[in-house]
Amino acid sequence: MKQYYILTAVFFFTVSLKAQIINIPDAQFKAGLLSAGAASSNNQTIVLDANGNGEIEVEEAGIVTGLSVYDKDIVSLEGIQYFTNLEVLVCQSNKIENFDYDLPFLRILWCDNNRLTHFNMSHFPRLTWLQCGDNLLTSLDFRQNELEFLVCRNNLLEEIHFGVLSDGFYMVAANNRLTSLDIINRGKNIHRIEIFNNPLVHLNIEAQSFDYLICSNTLLTHLDLSKIGRDEAFITGDFEISNNPNLRSINLKNNASHFCIRPASFNCSETTFTMQNNPLLETVCADEGSETEFLQPYATALGFTLTSDCVLGINNTAVSESTIYPNPANEIMNIHSKVGINQVRILNMLGQVVAVVNAAHNNDLNINVMDLKSGAYFVEIISDKGKSVQKLVKQ
């Protein structure tokens, strides 16, 4: 008899677990789920409410791998965490503010046009594809993800951190507040980078090649593209460096000796190449041969010096050994350099110059920073041999 009661209890517990109804507080989300397009692991279209009881149950949610709740006026996704095998989620054009739910198998997320302010990527360890434009995001950290695709335009992003990037990485981060960006994809191709309309003062790109680059309306003073192999660059893509009011020099020299490959089936003139409206541009450094031949008409038309002698690259080896201390600083910022310093410029995080100190090849400077507001700044140290940019925190 005792064994009978135990078996009965186990049976009813199992039945109740299978029929466990998910609490979904947002009525619009629940209605969206009941009418949603969903897919199972074998890519078959399924009806979420399989038993027709007007509820979403744990067992029903557990078999879903793809889900679309596009434009449903949803505010909260509470309940999505029960979709434990979800790989693809489309939830664009809603009013979602929070996405802090563990979805361990989520690979692709489309959440444009919501009200999201942050992402904790530890909830999505397998995420490779994120489209999150037109939100209120201020930072993104992908150091634990192997990212393939990112569209994050029209946010409030001040920082993006990358880890491993896939071959053919694609990024559109236009119309944000980025001041510093590092995109490291050594030995691999970068398909597209769009970073226009950002107050960038630091940009570092490293890759074997890339197809599209649009770097416009930034506050860069120097653009170093010498760490890009460009084996097949600009054959089918766009190259645009325009409307950068502070840009003084560009370094394209990477010892590849070519700029635009000319296979029989392709004419280099079909590639969009633009370097307009950089009023302070003085020097472009490039490899001798077809690269300088390709760029010479632009140098003549735009009035910059074209050279293969790159002594003016940012963060020149000697100059980059300059030391700023103390950091953070309160009243006085000291600079020691192995190279004589000609000038120091201090810029705020929007790239605006807030202080200029001229020097006569001094190796040591003491600069009063008492009048600076508390916060982060960029310190640009300029010598005859180049310049370096370092970050300073003012207490």
Secondary structure in CASP SS format (residue, H / E / C, confidence):
PFRMAT SS
TARGET T0000
AUTHOR 0000-0000-0000
METHOD secondary structure of the structure
MODEL  1
M C 1.00
K H 1.00
Q H 1.00
Y H 1.00
Y H 1.00
I H 1.00
L H 1.00
T H 1.00
A H 1.00
V H 1.00
F H 1.00
F H 1.00
F H 1.00
T H 1.00
V H 1.00
S H 1.00
L H 1.00
K H 1.00
A C 1.00
Q C 1.00
I E 1.00
I C 1.00
N C 1.00
I C 1.00
P C 1.00
D C 1.00
A H 1.00
Q H 1.00
F H 1.00
K H 1.00
A H 1.00
G H 1.00
L H 1.00
L H 1.00
S C 1.00
A C 1.00
G E 1.00
A E 1.00
A E 1.00
S E 1.00
S C 1.00
N C 1.00
N C 1.00
Q C 1.00
T E 1.00
I E 1.00
V C 1.00
L C 1.00
D C 1.00
A C 1.00
N C 1.00
G C 1.00
N C 1.00
G C 1.00
E C 1.00
I C 1.00
E E 1.00
V H 1.00
E H 1.00
E H 1.00
A H 1.00
G H 1.00
I C 1.00
V E 1.00
T E 1.00
G E 1.00
L E 1.00
S E 1.00
V C 1.00
Y C 1.00
D C 1.00
K C 1.00
D C 1.00
I C 1.00
V C 1.00
S C 1.00
L C 1.00
E C 1.00
G C 1.00
I H 1.00
Q H 1.00
Y H 1.00
F C 1.00
T C 1.00
N C 1.00
L C 1.00
E C 1.00
V E 1.00
L E 1.00
V E 1.00
C C 1.00
Q C 1.00
S C 1.00
N C 1.00
K C 1.00
I C 1.00
E C 1.00
N C 1.00
F C 1.00
D C 1.00
Y C 1.00
D C 1.00
L C 1.00
P C 1.00
F C 1.00
L C 1.00
R C 1.00
I E 1.00
L E 1.00
W E 1.00
C C 1.00
D C 1.00
N C 1.00
N C 1.00
R C 1.00
L C 1.00
T C 1.00
H C 1.00
F C 1.00
N C 1.00
M H 1.00
S H 1.00
H H 1.00
F C 1.00
P C 1.00
R C 1.00
L C 1.00
T C 1.00
W E 1.00
L E 1.00
Q E 1.00
C C 1.00
G C 1.00
D C 1.00
N C 1.00
L C 1.00
L C 1.00
T C 1.00
S E 1.00
L E 1.00
D E 1.00
F E 1.00
R E 1.00
Q E 1.00
N E 1.00
E E 1.00
L E 1.00
E E 1.00
F E 1.00
L E 1.00
V E 1.00
C C 1.00
R C 1.00
N C 1.00
N C 1.00
L C 1.00
L C 1.00
E C 1.00
E E 1.00
I E 1.00
H E 1.00
F E 1.00
G E 1.00
V E 1.00
L E 1.00
S E 1.00
D E 1.00
G E 1.00
F E 1.00
Y E 1.00
M E 1.00
V E 1.00
A C 1.00
A C 1.00
N C 1.00
N C 1.00
R C 1.00
L C 1.00
T C 1.00
S E 1.00
L E 1.00
D E 1.00
I E 1.00
I E 1.00
N E 1.00
R E 1.00
G E 1.00
K E 1.00
N E 1.00
I E 1.00
H E 1.00
R E 1.00
I E 1.00
E E 1.00
I C 1.00
F C 1.00
N C 1.00
N C 1.00
P C 1.00
L C 1.00
V C 1.00
H E 1.00
L E 1.00
N E 1.00
I E 1.00
E E 1.00
A E 1.00
Q E 1.00
S E 1.00
F E 1.00
D E 1.00
Y E 1.00
L E 1.00
I E 1.00
C E 1.00
S E 1.00
N C 1.00
T C 1.00
L C 1.00
L C 1.00
T C 1.00
H E 1.00
L E 1.00
D E 1.00
L C 1.00
S C 1.00
K C 1.00
I E 1.00
G C 1.00
R C 1.00
D C 1.00
E C 1.00
A C 1.00
F C 1.00
I C 1.00
T C 1.00
G C 1.00
D E 1.00
F E 1.00
E E 1.00
I E 1.00
S E 1.00
N C 1.00
N C 1.00
P C 1.00
N C 1.00
L C 1.00
R C 1.00
S E 1.00
I E 1.00
N E 1.00
L C 1.00
K C 1.00
N C 1.00
N C 1.00
A C 1.00
S C 1.00
H C 1.00
F C 1.00
C C 1.00
I C 1.00
R C 1.00
P C 1.00
A C 1.00
S C 1.00
F C 1.00
N C 1.00
C H 1.00
S H 1.00
E H 1.00
T C 1.00
T E 1.00
F E 1.00
T E 1.00
M C 1.00
Q C 1.00
N C 1.00
N C 1.00
P C 1.00
L C 1.00
L C 1.00
E C 1.00
T E 1.00
V E 1.00
C E 1.00
A C 1.00
D C 1.00
E C 1.00
G C 1.00
S H 1.00
E H 1.00
T H 1.00
E H 1.00
F H 1.00
L H 1.00
Q H 1.00
P H 1.00
Y H 1.00
A H 1.00
T H 1.00
A H 1.00
L H 1.00
G C 1.00
F C 1.00
T E 1.00
L E 1.00
T E 1.00
S C 1.00
D C 1.00
C C 1.00
V C 1.00
L C 1.00
G C 1.00
I E 1.00
N C 1.00
N C 1.00
T C 1.00
A C 1.00
V H 1.00
S H 1.00
E H 1.00
S C 1.00
T E 1.00
I E 1.00
Y E 1.00
P C 1.00
N C 1.00
P C 1.00
A E 1.00
N C 1.00
E C 1.00
I E 1.00
M E 1.00
N E 1.00
I E 1.00
H E 1.00
S E 1.00
K E 1.00
V E 1.00
G E 1.00
I E 1.00
N E 1.00
Q E 1.00
V E 1.00
R E 1.00
I E 1.00
L E 1.00
N C 1.00
M C 1.00
L C 1.00
G C 1.00
Q C 1.00
V E 1.00
V E 1.00
A E 1.00
V E 1.00
V E 1.00
N E 1.00
A E 1.00
A E 1.00
H E 1.00
N E 1.00
N E 1.00
D E 1.00
L E 1.00
N E 1.00
I E 1.00
N E 1.00
V C 1.00
M C 1.00
D C 1.00
L C 1.00
K C 1.00
S C 1.00
G E 1.00
A E 1.00
Y E 1.00
F E 1.00
V E 1.00
E E 1.00
I E 1.00
I E 1.00
S E 1.00
D C 1.00
K C 1.00
G E 1.00
K E 1.00
S E 1.00
V E 1.00
Q E 1.00
K E 1.00
L E 1.00
V E 1.00
K E 1.00
Q C 1.00
END
